[in-house]
């Protein structure tokens, strides 16, 4: 069953009516309502195109958070073969919000790491809604260092509202773990490519996305803070999240102009959740292209280019 966002309610009514007509046709003898249903389908398709023609930053935020959007596990299952999950930070615990392990991508051995939000209530609680604790980032550090030792490219899939801000996480060194993960990204002598597949929130995302190449899905978001958090701080009113979303420049289109990301991966009309297979295929093509761009580069060049990329970040927009 399709879940509709607030701004999609008129679309939900049209598509619902078309389905009702088809249900009536299936239950009634000799009743042919396909023509009427097809007409409603046409109106719904036109409305969908209009709704997604020019999404505001806040609406993009809603699409990026859609519960039926493909998650990290979906990409791993579809794009990678021989995935062998690796668990634990060898210090405190296993963090279910971060998955990672050895795999093959286009028959090439790689290390894949990503945030996992979960698909239903039970798995969302188990995965802590994709909000990693320090042990999650320390696990990622361990896996990245392993990849570096064996000369394996690292692929990260980012989808988190941010690192978990709980008391226990802070006591175990949340900020230090994020900083160490970011430092590890910068020091890798192997290609590191990242895709923001949903939300890229604050340092919790940067800790995985300090990469040679960063791509974003068309309707994903990447920002220093959530629109609601920004509105609460600046205006003391979380309801001003629409204004905050505009100010944060969190869309893929804005961030491409600023040089924060390198590539925008197109989504199907209506968002990634309307055609997960096509979305995952497009991400796979982007990953292959980004790894291809980095092929044959020395360890020193990979490190130097990655460092320079982040030193230059934002200068494109400022120069303009």
Secondary structure by P-SEA (a helix, b strand, c coil): cccccccaaaaaaaaaaaaaaaaaaaacccccaaaaaaaaaaaaaaaaaaaaccccaaaaaaaaaccccccaaaaaacccccbbbbbccccccccccbbbbbbbcccbbbbbbbccccccaaaaaaaccccccaaaaaaaaaaaaaaaaabbbbbbbbbcccccccaaaaaacaaaaaaaaaaaaaacccbbbbbbccccccccccccccccbbbbccccccccccaaaaaaaacccccaaaaaaaaacccaaaaaaaccccbbbbbccccccccaaaaaaaaaaaaaaaaaaaccccaaaaaaaaaaaaaacccccccc
